[in-house]
Amino acid sequence: MRPSVVIRTKDESRRLRLTLTSLSAQSVSAQVVVVNDGSSDDTHDVLREAANWVDLLTVEHTTARGRSAASNAGARAATGDLLVFLDGDTLAGPHLVERHVAAHATPGVVGRGETFHIRSTRLLRDPETLDPWPADEHTLFERPRAEVERMRITRDEILHDFASVERRASPGVYPGSGARRVYELEMDALHNHPDSPVLWAAACGSNLSVERTPFLQAGGFLEALDLNEHRELALRLYAQGVRLVPVPGARTYHLIHGVTRNPLEERAWEDVFYRAHPTAVVKLLPVLWASLAPDSTIPPAERILSLPELEAAAARARRC
């Protein structure tokens, strides 16, 4: 199976350079499709440079079309049989592509890899040069120099000492509160409850693999969604008999930044998702995530703490 890695990116050129470096060091090579979704920085220069390292195809959007539309454009342009979705600020572990290809030896599956965060990059626009985001320049200046140096991630490390990058990472899905707990419950469900009808809720947008033909036949990501679009896609594919499976060893490492998106704070996705799938389990997804937050305001008796509990709560709601 021929893989294509699809990356959507906007105004993150320095981080994209590191992401593309990580893809140049894969144990199994892949076509890399980068959708430049209306960037105003030097992304074009980074892409010209990276064309020397990877089998690169670029798709240019002069104005931003959003996450889902960008991913769909990349999928249409790709020539591989298998699509692996990745974000432009996320490093690929050396065996990411190889493990996803192996997972699709079983037909009719969507692959979910293992997601990690590197929190030390939060203040840095460029983790290699230690160039800060403008708003974080003073904060970085006040840190001890030895601490700042430990934030650095270089192309040389990625290519020759990736273990040093991995040592700085921690498991997680969203970088907000409860990130690790969400990751752990999703991995538990994937490994221990493979027949759960709500397993689609464990899909991840930036470490997800799906065969290109069924992806396109399903219509790709719902472009009205710009958050949780991966879960909505997985739910539609589940209705067609496709199943989500874990992909052990397929690891990604998100270079954390100061501006993060939290589905409990950005709530516009809920109405779009629910109109497409008016079910109790969709309505209860935010309750699951809110229950896992360390400062949860959900009463203990009403909390949902796992995907099997989500399935049970949805079943009770349907009976009422």
Number of C-alpha atoms within 10 A of each C-alpha: 11 14 25 29 26 30 27 26 25 22 16 18 24 21 26 26 22 28 26 27 21 23 27 22 19 17 14 16 18 22 19 26 26 28 27 27 23 18 19 14 13 12 21 15 11 17 20 12 13 18 14 10 13 20 15 18 18 19 16 16 15 11 11 15 15 18 24 22 21 26 26 21 21 27 26 14 17 23 17 19 14 24 30 28 22 25 23 26 25 25 28 28 24 23 18 25 27 17 19 28 24 12 20 19 10 10 10 17 20 28 26 28 25 23 24 26 24 23 18 19 24 18 24 26 21 21 22 20 14 19 16 19 16 10 10 15 13 11 10 18 11 9 11 9 10 8 11 17 14 12 20 18 22 18 17 12 15 24 16 10 12 18 12 12 17 17 9 15 18 15 21 22 22 21 21 14 17 20 19 21 19 23 19 16 17 24 20 16 21 22 14 10 15 15 12 15 15 21 23 25 21 24 27 25 21 26 26 23 32 25 23 21 15 14 21 13 8 14 12 23 24 20 17 14 20 17 22 19 22 23 20 23 19 25 22 18 22 19 10 12 10 18 21 28 24 24 25 16 17 24 23 27 26 28 24 20 17 15 9 10 12 13 17 15 7 10 12 13 16 19 14 16 21 15 10 13 15 12 14 17 22 23 16 16 19 15 19 21 21 20 21 22 17 10 10 15 11 15 8 9 6 11 19 23 17 20 25 17 13 22 18 14 17 19 13 11 12 11 6 5
